[in-house]
Amino acid sequence: MKTALSLSTLSLLMTLNTVSAETMALDAPPQRISMFKNGLAMVTSAAELKRDGDYSLTAPEARYGSFWIGWGDGLSLETIKVNEVDGAEEAEVTNLVDLLRANVGKQMSIRLHDEEAWASGTLLSMPVRPQPMPQPYTHGGYPVMPATSDLMLFETEEGTLAMMPSRVAQVRFAEEQISTKVQNPKKETALSFSAKQADGKGRDVVLRYLAQGIAWSPSYVVEMIDDETAKLACKAVIVNDLMDLDGVDVELIAGYPNLAFAQSPSAMSATPLDALLNSLQNPNQRQFAAVATNAMVMAQSARYDAGGYGGMVNYTANIPDLPAGEGAEDLYFYQLPNVTLAKGERGYYPLISAEVPGGHVYTWDIADFVDDNDRYGYGNRNQNQEQEQVVWHSLELTNTTDKPWTTAPGMTVKDGRVLGQDTLHFTPPGGTSLLKITQALSIDAEQNEVEVERERNAVNFHGNTYDKVTVTGTLTVTNYKDKTVTVKINKLVSGEVVSADANPEVVKIASGMNRVNPRSKLTWETEIEPGKDNMVTIKYQYSFYTR
């Protein structure tokens, strides 16, 4: 017995067949982002396919060689391609023409320039004139195309009026609700594919790619507790100009990655071939852009409570219990689960809070006055050498945490007062790092060098005749603080060290090995008691060859 299909059932089947034949829009939200400090990030996004058919989604702005698609067993993806499509971007109206475009189909009254009469009717259409195809941005994607309308059709009782929109001087709307949003045309790139064996089961398609537009900026605050202990706190600021994050697991990468093609767009993009090849052939385009880490680091300022200078600021309040980070070869990944941050927003995330050993160190670094051409430059650069001598007050911090400290600005504070800010360099667990606080103005340092002997035409190297010169140097350090301090003095010397007071550590360093004069580093570490009467004087002597 045959069963007749009702008209409604037949209509439903026809609708389902029509939908299945259409391309289905797909959304692949990010699931995990691993970001560097230079604006690059590895994005992992996923989408679930409900049934067989053709799918399309916005193609990611991936970097060259980094875009990969993965799918599960049993699922088959075919005809994977990227092509240009027409899209639109919503924007606020900024002029009268945009306001008319945003309210097509509504009743209104208009007054033209140089006319006093108003005409009432309905705005039928305002077609947008096609614009030339814009070039994509260097980081991928296309700019919003400028939208212009050269024609408007306005229906009145007398008939339909065709005119230039620029002739309209005023508009009066008959309806209370008007739109102030306009759709501007925009070229987009779409990723499309055909899926088989996905109907009714659900299959995940995973996209992984390097993208540009999101970075993390670390910084430290080091609070001096006493002469041996400091409290260190680290935070991360995520600068998100890439995409909306909704409950995304984030990894903050510490280290120096090697991403040789990060400045070139992916081949799976709509970038013209000549532009793609040019970006690959130009070595300047391929250089890794994370060298200027400091440019990505946001300036920090001290915070004080309402009580003024006397109050302590708790920089490390409400540090969450974060998952342990993970090391992978020479990189380290800080973990931030479940991050929600919209595109255009910046997020503040505490990472580390710990008390660590922090001893005070005073360092005096003295340059080498013999240059790479074996010429002595002490008197030629500045006759008043005493003004150039700087003793730095630093903290020697030991990393007793289980996480490395990445290179970032470090601000030193005490009793709510900011004392200084400098770079805290990468320090692995168990390592030590010096953080400069400020110049130690209470420690006076002076140095002087004098020639004591010269032997003319002493030796011949490579056809050139050299004199042998012997120089005696004098270092004096006076401690005007109210306590004994330890000063570490480092002096670079070119030539052969003849003698030195106080038994310094002498290390021949590798720099300048092809020079006539070898280079050595002399290091003294001496305790200096307060007062001018306790001034420390150190003498040294060395000889070098000069043309």
C-alpha positions in Angstrom: 0.0 0.0 0.0 1.5 3.3 -1.0 1.4 6.2 1.4 0.8 9.7 0.0 3.1 12.4 1.3 1.3 15.5 2.6 2.1 18.9 1.2 3.7 20.0 4.5 5.9 16.8 4.7 7.1 17.3 1.1 7.9 20.9 1.7 10.0 19.9 4.8 12.0 17.3 2.8 12.6 19.9 0.0 13.9 22.4 2.6 16.3 19.8 4.2 17.7 18.9 0.8 18.2 22.5 0.0 20.0 23.2 3.3 22.3 20.1 2.9 23.3 21.3 -0.5 24.3 24.7 0.8 27.7 25.7 2.3 27.4 25.7 6.1 29.1 28.5 8.0 31.4 27.2 10.7 32.8 28.8 13.8 36.2 27.6 15.2 36.8 29.4 18.5 40.2 29.3 20.0 40.9 26.6 22.6 44.5 27.3 23.5 46.9 30.1 22.8 50.7 30.0 23.4 52.1 33.5 23.1 55.5 35.0 22.9 56.5 38.5 24.0 56.9 39.8 20.4 53.3 39.7 19.2 53.3 36.2 17.8 51.2 33.3 19.2 50.5 29.7 18.4 46.7 29.4 18.2 44.8 26.1 18.5 41.1 26.4 17.5 38.5 23.6 17.0 35.1 23.2 15.4 32.7 20.3 15.5 31.1 19.0 12.3 27.6 17.7 12.7 27.0 16.2 9.2 28.4 15.7 5.8 28.5 18.6 3.5 30.4 21.8 2.4 31.7 24.1 5.2 33.2 27.5 5.2 34.8 29.6 7.9 36.9 32.8 8.1 40.5 31.9 7.2 42.9 32.6 10.0 45.7 35.2 9.4 48.5 32.6 9.7 52.2 33.0 9.2 54.1 31.2 6.5 54.5 27.4 7.0 52.6 27.3 10.3 49.0 26.6 9.2 47.9 23.0 9.7 44.5 21.3 9.8 43.8 18.1 11.7 40.8 15.9 11.9 39.8 12.6 13.6 39.8 9.0 12.4 36.9 8.2 10.2 36.4 11.7 9.0 37.4 12.7 5.5 38.1 16.3 4.4 38.4 17.1 0.7 38.7 20.1 -1.5 40.4 22.3 1.2 41.0 25.7 -0.2 41.1 29.5 0.6 39.4 32.1 -1.6 38.3 35.7 -1.4 34.7 36.5 -0.4 32.8 39.7 0.0 32.1 40.6 3.6 31.0 43.6 5.7 32.0 45.4 8.8 29.6 47.2 11.0 30.6 50.8 11.9 29.0 53.9 13.4 27.7 56.4 10.9 29.9 59.4 10.6 28.2 61.5 7.9 24.8 62.1 6.3 25.4 59.6 3.4 26.2 56.8 5.9 23.0 57.7 7.9 20.9 57.3 4.7 22.6 54.0 3.9 21.9 52.7 7.3 18.1 53.5 7.0 17.2 52.2 3.6 13.5 51.2 3.5 12.4 53.7 6.0 10.1 56.7 5.6 11.6 60.1 5.8 11.6 63.7 4.6 14.6 65.2 2.9 15.7 68.7 2.0 18.2 69.3 -0.8 20.9 71.9 -0.9 19.8 75.3 -2.2 16.1 74.3 -1.7 13.7 75.2 1.1 10.9 72.6 0.3 10.9 69.2 1.9 10.1 66.0 0.1 8.5 63.1 1.9 8.7 59.4 0.9 10.6 56.1 1.3 14.3 55.5 0.7 14.2 52.5 -1.7 17.9 51.9 -2.2 21.4 53.3 -2.0 23.8 50.9 -3.9 27.4 51.1 -2.9 29.8 51.7 -5.8 32.4 48.9 -6.1 35.9 49.9 -5.1 39.2 48.6 -6.4 40.5 45.5 -4.7 42.8 46.7 -1.8 46.1 45.1 -1.0 46.2 42.9 2.1 47.9 44.1 5.2 51.5 42.9 5.7 50.3 40.8 8.7 47.4 39.3 6.7 43.8 40.3 6.0 42.3 43.2 4.1 41.5 46.7 5.1 37.9 47.9 5.2 37.0 49.3 1.7 35.8 52.9 1.5 32.1 52.9 0.8 30.6 55.5 -1.5 27.1 55.8 -2.9 26.6 57.8 -6.1 22.9 57.1 -6.4 19.8 57.0 -4.2 16.3 56.0 -5.2 13.7 58.0 -3.2 10.0 57.1 -3.7 7.5 59.9 -3.3 3.8 60.3 -4.2 4.8 62.0 -7.5 7.1 59.1 -8.4 10.6 57.7 -7.8 13.3 60.3 -7.5 16.9 59.2 -8.6 19.5 61.6 -7.3 23.0 62.0 -5.8 23.1 61.4 -2.1 25.5 64.3 -1.7 22.7 66.7 -2.7 20.8 65.9 0.6 21.2 68.7 3.1 18.9 67.5 5.9 16.8 64.4 6.8 13.8 64.2 9.0 12.7 60.6 9.9 9.0 59.7 10.2 9.9 56.7 12.5 11.2 57.1 16.0 13.7 54.2 15.8 16.5 54.9 13.3 19.7 53.0 12.7 23.1 54.5 13.5 25.1 51.5 12.3 26.2 51.0 8.7 27.7 48.0 6.9 30.9 48.8 5.1 32.0 46.3 2.4 35.2 44.4 3.2 37.1 41.7 1.4 37.7 38.6 3.5 39.4 35.2 3.0 37.4 32.1 3.6 38.6 28.6 4.3 36.3 26.0 2.7 36.2 22.2 2.5 33.9 19.2 2.0 33.4 16.8 4.9 32.4 13.1 4.6 31.4 10.5 7.2 30.6 13.3 9.7 26.8 13.1 9.7 25.2 12.3 13.0 28.5 11.5 14.8 30.2 14.8 15.4 33.8 15.2 14.4 36.4 17.8 15.5 38.4 19.7 13.0 41.4 21.4 14.6 43.3 24.4 13.2 46.8 25.2 14.4 48.7 28.3 13.2 51.0 31.1 14.2 49.3 34.5 14.3 50.4 38.0 14.9 48.5 40.4 17.2 48.7 39.2 20.8 51.6 39.3 23.3 52.4 39.2 26.9 54.5 41.8 28.8 56.1 40.7 32.1 57.4 42.9 34.8 58.7 42.6 38.4 58.6 44.4 41.6 61.2 43.6 44.2 60.5 44.8 47.7 63.5 45.1 50.0 62.7 43.5 53.4 66.2 43.6 55.0 69.8 43.4 54.0 69.5 39.7 53.1 65.9 39.1 51.9 63.6 40.5 49.3 60.0 39.8 48.2 59.7 39.4 44.5 56.4 39.5 42.5 55.9 39.0 38.8 52.9 39.9 36.7 52.0 39.5 33.1 50.0 42.0 31.0 48.4 40.4 28.0 47.9 42.8 25.1 45.2 41.4 22.9 44.6 42.8 19.4 44.0 39.4 17.8 40.7 37.8 18.7 38.1 37.4 21.4 39.1 34.9 24.1 36.4 33.2 26.0 37.6 30.7 28.6 40.7 30.0 26.6 43.8 28.2 28.1 46.8 30.5 27.7 50.5 29.7 27.8 53.0 32.5 28.3 56.3 31.5 26.7 59.6 32.6 28.2 62.7 32.2 26.1 64.1 33.1 22.7 62.2 31.3 19.9 63.6 30.8 16.4 60.7 31.6 14.0 62.4 32.4 10.7 59.3 32.9 8.5 57.1 34.6 11.1 57.1 37.9 9.1 55.7 36.2 5.9 52.0 35.5 5.3 50.9 31.9 4.9 50.7 30.4 1.4 47.1 29.4 2.4 46.0 33.1 2.2 44.8 35.4 -0.4 48.2 37.2 -0.6 49.2 37.8 -4.2 52.0 35.5 -5.4 54.4 38.3 -6.1 54.0 39.8 -2.6 54.3 36.3 -1.0 57.5 35.6 -2.9 59.0 39.0 -2.1 58.4 38.5 1.6 60.2 35.2 1.4 63.2 36.5 -0.6 63.7 39.6 1.5 65.9 38.6 4.4 64.8 41.8 6.3 61.2 40.5 6.2 62.3 37.2 7.6 64.2 38.3 10.6 62.6 37.4 13.9 60.9 40.5 15.3 61.3 39.7 19.0 64.7 41.2 19.4 63.3 44.5 20.7 61.6 42.9 23.7 61.9 46.1 25.7 59.7 47.8 23.1 56.9 45.5 24.0 57.3 46.0 27.7 54.9 48.5 29.2 56.2 51.2 31.5 55.5 50.6 35.2 54.9 53.1 37.9 55.0 52.9 41.7 51.7 52.7 43.6 51.2 54.3 47.0 48.3 53.9 49.4 46.2 56.8 50.8 48.5 57.0 53.8 51.3 58.5 51.8 54.9 57.3 51.8 54.7 55.6 55.2 52.3 52.8 54.1 53.4 49.5 52.6 51.9 48.4 49.3 51.0 44.8 48.9 52.0 44.1 45.4 51.4 40.4 45.6 47.9 40.3 47.0 45.5 37.7 45.6 48.0 35.7 43.7 46.0 32.7 42.4 47.1 29.1 42.6 48.3 28.7 39.1 49.2 25.3 37.5 52.8 24.4 37.4 54.5 25.6 34.3 56.2 23.3 31.8 59.6 23.4 30.3 60.2 22.3 26.7 63.8 22.2 25.7 65.0 25.9 26.1 61.6 27.4 26.5 59.3 27.7 29.5 55.5 27.9 29.5 53.7 29.7 32.2 50.1 28.5 32.5 47.0 30.7 32.7 43.8 28.6 32.5 40.4 29.9 31.4 41.3 33.4 30.2 38.5 35.6 29.0 39.7 38.8 27.2 38.1 40.6 24.3 40.0 41.8 21.3 41.3 45.3 22.1 41.4 44.6 25.9 44.5 44.3 28.1 44.5 41.8 31.0 46.5 41.9 34.3 47.6 38.4 35.6 49.8 37.8 38.7 52.3 35.0 38.1 54.9 34.7 41.0 55.1 35.8 44.6 58.0 34.7 46.7 60.6 35.7 49.3 64.0 35.2 47.9 67.6 35.9 49.1 68.5 39.4 48.1 71.9 40.7 49.1 73.2 44.2 48.5 76.1 44.5 46.0 78.0 47.6 44.9 79.8 47.3 41.6 82.3 49.6 39.8 83.0 48.7 36.2 86.0 50.5 34.6 86.5 50.4 30.9 89.6 49.4 28.9 91.4 52.5 27.6 93.2 50.6 24.8 90.9 50.2 21.7 90.8 47.5 19.1 93.4 49.4 17.0 95.9 49.3 19.9 95.6 53.0 20.5 95.3 54.4 24.1 92.2 56.6 24.4 92.2 57.6 28.1 93.0 61.3 27.6 91.4 61.7 24.2 87.8 61.0 25.3 87.5 63.1 28.4 90.1 65.0 30.4 88.0 64.9 33.5 87.8 61.2 33.9 86.6 61.4 37.5 83.1 62.3 36.4 82.7 59.1 34.5 83.2 56.8 37.4 79.9 55.3 38.6 79.4 52.8 41.4 76.1 51.0 41.1 74.0 49.8 44.0 72.4 46.4 43.0 70.5 43.5 44.5 71.9 40.0 44.0 68.7 37.9 43.8 68.7 34.1 43.9 65.9 32.3 42.3 64.6 29.9 44.9 61.3 29.3 43.1 60.5 26.5 40.8 59.9 28.8 37.8 62.5 30.7 35.7 62.4 34.5 35.7 62.1 35.8 32.2 63.8 39.0 31.1 61.7 42.0 32.0 61.7 45.4 33.8 62.3 45.1 37.6 61.3 47.9 39.9 62.9 48.0 43.4 60.8 49.5 46.3 61.2 49.9 50.0 58.6 51.1 52.5 56.3 52.1 49.7 59.0 54.3 47.9 60.3 53.5 44.5 64.1 53.3 44.5 64.9 52.4 40.9 64.0 50.3 37.8 66.2 48.3 35.6 66.2 45.0 33.6 66.0 41.8 35.5 67.6 39.2 33.2 66.6 35.6 32.6 67.3 33.6 35.7 66.7 29.8 35.9 65.7 28.2 39.2 68.8 28.1 41.4 70.5 30.9 39.4 71.4 34.4 40.5 70.9 37.8 38.8 71.9 41.4 39.5 69.2 44.0 39.5 70.5 47.5 39.4 68.8 49.9 41.9 70.5 53.3 41.5 73.9 55.0 41.4 75.6 54.8 44.8 76.3 58.5 45.3 77.5 57.9 48.9 80.4 55.9 47.5 83.1 58.0 45.9 85.3 56.3 43.3 88.2 57.8 41.4 90.7 56.2 39.0 93.8 57.5 37.3 96.4 56.0 34.9 99.9 57.4 34.1 102.6 56.3 31.8 105.8 55.2 33.7 107.9 53.7 30.9 108.1 53.5 27.1 110.4 51.4 24.9 110.6 52.7 21.4 110.4 50.3 18.4 110.2 47.4 20.8 108.7 44.9 18.4 107.4 44.4 14.9 104.1 42.7 14.1 102.9 42.1 10.5 105.2 44.7 9.1 104.3 47.4 11.7 106.5 48.7 14.5 105.1 49.0 18.0 106.3 50.8 21.1 106.0 49.0 24.4 104.3 51.3 27.0 104.0 50.6 30.8 101.1 52.2 32.6 100.4 52.4 36.4 96.8 52.8 37.5 95.4 53.9 40.9 91.9 53.3 42.2 90.5 55.0 45.3 87.2 54.2 46.9 85.7 56.1 49.8 82.5 55.0 51.7 80.4 57.9 53.0 77.5 55.6 54.0 76.9 54.8 57.7 77.7 51.1 57.4 80.4 48.9 55.9 79.8 47.9 52.3 81.4 45.4 49.9 82.4 46.9 46.6 83.1 44.7 43.6 85.6 46.4 41.1 85.9 45.1 37.6 88.7 46.6 35.4 89.4 45.6 31.7 93.0 45.8 30.7 94.6 45.3 27.3 98.2 43.9 27.4 100.1 42.0 30.0 99.3 42.6 33.7 102.6 43.3 35.5 101.4 43.6 39.1 98.3 44.4 41.1 97.5 45.1 44.8 95.1 43.1 46.9 95.4 39.9 44.8 92.6 40.4 42.2 91.2 37.6 40.2 92.8 37.9 36.7 91.0 36.2 33.8 92.1 36.4 30.2 88.9 36.9 28.2 88.3 35.8 24.6 87.3 39.1 23.1 89.9 40.6 20.8 91.9 37.4 20.4 93.1 38.6 17.0 94.5 41.8 18.5 98.2 42.5 19.2 97.3 43.0 22.9 95.4 40.3 24.8 92.6 41.4 27.1 92.2 40.6 30.8 89.6 41.3 33.4 90.8 42.2 36.9 88.2 41.7 39.7 88.6 42.9 43.3 86.0 42.4 46.0 86.8 44.5 49.1 85.0 45.6 52.2 85.1 49.4 52.9 84.3 50.9 56.3 82.6 54.2 56.6 84.5 57.4 56.7 87.1 59.3 54.6 89.9 57.9 56.9 89.0 54.4 55.7 89.6 55.2 52.0 90.8 52.1 50.0 93.6 52.6 47.5 94.5 49.9 44.9 97.4 50.1 42.4 98.0 48.0 39.3 100.4 48.0 36.4 100.3 46.7 32.9 102.2 47.0 29.6 100.8 47.1 26.1 102.0 47.6 22.5 100.9 50.6 20.6 101.8 51.9 17.1 
